Amino acid sequence: IGGNQELCDSLIALFLDQTNQVLDPMANSLSAGDWKEMSAAAHRLVGSAGSVRADRFRQLASELETAARSENLDHCQRLLKELREARASLLPSTSLANSPSN
């Protein structure tokens, strides 16, 4: 963001934290067959990912939103797994791994 790496890292850290708060309960929604909540949570992820330009993550979240609206269990399970992998792939692209914990 305007060459400010510290601000960029902070925004990505916030995104990663927020995605955990959404991804973890999504598995419960999926198990419970709560398609409405699954779709709504995926929609929230689409917006969050767009704000930090996590394009692959955004694309997967959008696909998950559509799959949840279609109540496609297998596709939702696969996409949720891919979202977790996409989130994990964002970790090395920041300096967060080397920063001390607060």
N, C-alpha and C positions, 0 to 999 in steps of 0.2 A: 504494500500500500504506500505508494509514493516513495518507495525505497526504504521504508521504515520496517526493518526485519523484526524488531522487537514487537511492534504492533501486530504484524502479520502472524508471528508465532503465538501471541496472546489470543488472537481471533481463532486460530486453528485449535489451540488448546481448549477454548470455550466450545467450539464446534464438536470436538472429540468428546468432551465431557457430556454435552447435551445429547449427542447421538447414543451414548451408553444409556442415558436415562430413558431414551425412546426404544432402542433396540432390545434391551432386556425384557421389558414388559410385552413387547410384540410377540415373543415366543409364547407367552401365556395367552395372549389374545388368539393366536393361531391355534393353540391346543384347545381352547374353549370354543372355537368356531365363531369368534366375535369379529365378523368380517367388517362391520362398520368401524370398530375401533382400529382394526388392522389398516384399513384404508385411510382413516384419519391420521394415524401415526405415520404412515408412509408419506402422506401429503406434507406433514410437518418436516419430515426429513428432506423432501424435495426442496422446500424453501430454504432450509438451513444450509444444505449443500450448495445451492446456488449462490448464497451470500459469500461463501469462501472459495467459490469456483472449483469445487470438488466435482468435476463434470461426470466422471464415471460413477461416483456414488449417487449423484443426482439422477442419472439415467436409470440406475438400478432401483432407486427408490420410486421413481415414476412408474417403472414396470411393475413393481410390487403393489403400488396403489391400484393399478389396473387389474392385476391378478386377484387382489383382494375383493375388488368390486365384482369380479366374475366368480368369486368363491372357488378359486382353483387352488386346492390345498397343495398339491405337488409342486406347482410353479411357485407358490408363496414360500414353501420350505426351501426350495433351491435359491430363490432370490434373497431370502433372509440370510442364508449362509454366505452368499456372494457379497451382500452388504457388509457383513462382519469382516470378510476378507478385504474388501475395499477400504474399510475403516482402518484396519491394521496396516494396510499399505501406505496410509498417510502418515503414520508415525515416524518412519525414518526420514521423511522429507522435511522434517522440522528439526530444530535444535532442542526440542523438548526432552529428548532422551538424555541429553547431557546437562540439563539444568537441574539444580537442586530442588527437592520437594519443599513446598511451603508448609 
